[in-house]
Amino acid sequence: MRTTIDIPEDLIQEAMRVTKSPTKKELIKDALYNIIQKNRIKSLKNYKEK
């Protein structure tokens, strides 16, 4: 799916440098995967506490 979004270039460049992502596409995919993973872990922790 193609989506057009306006992300500050300095933010993209810093994230690519820190993560060593070769492309913007890979950077965004990794970021989305990490968000999903963090939320799943958070949900599991909340479930375990109940």
C-alpha positions in Angstrom: 0.0 0.0 0.0 1.3 3.4 -0.8 0.8 6.3 1.6 2.1 9.8 1.5 3.1 11.3 4.8 5.1 14.4 5.8 7.9 13.4 8.2 10.7 15.9 9.0 13.7 14.9 7.0 16.1 15.4 10.0 14.0 12.9 12.0 14.2 10.3 9.2 17.9 10.8 8.7 18.6 10.5 12.5 16.5 7.3 12.7 18.2 5.8 9.7 21.6 6.6 11.2 20.8 5.1 14.6 19.1 2.0 13.3 21.4 1.6 10.3 18.4 1.1 8.1 19.4 1.2 4.4 16.1 2.7 3.1 13.2 4.8 4.4 10.9 1.9 3.6 12.9 -0.5 5.7 13.0 2.1 8.5 9.3 2.6 8.6 8.6 -1.2 8.4 11.0 -1.7 11.4 9.4 1.1 13.3 5.9 -0.3 12.8 7.0 -3.8 13.8 8.6 -2.4 17.0 5.4 -0.5 17.9 3.3 -3.6 17.4 5.8 -5.7 19.4 5.9 -3.3 22.3 2.1 -3.2 22.4 1.8 -7.0 22.4 4.3 -7.2 25.3 2.4 -4.5 27.2 -0.9 -6.4 26.6 0.7 -9.7 27.9 2.0 -7.9 31.0 -1.4 -6.4 31.7 -3.0 -9.8 31.2 -0.6 -11.5 33.5 -1.3 -8.9 36.2 -5.0 -9.7 36.2 
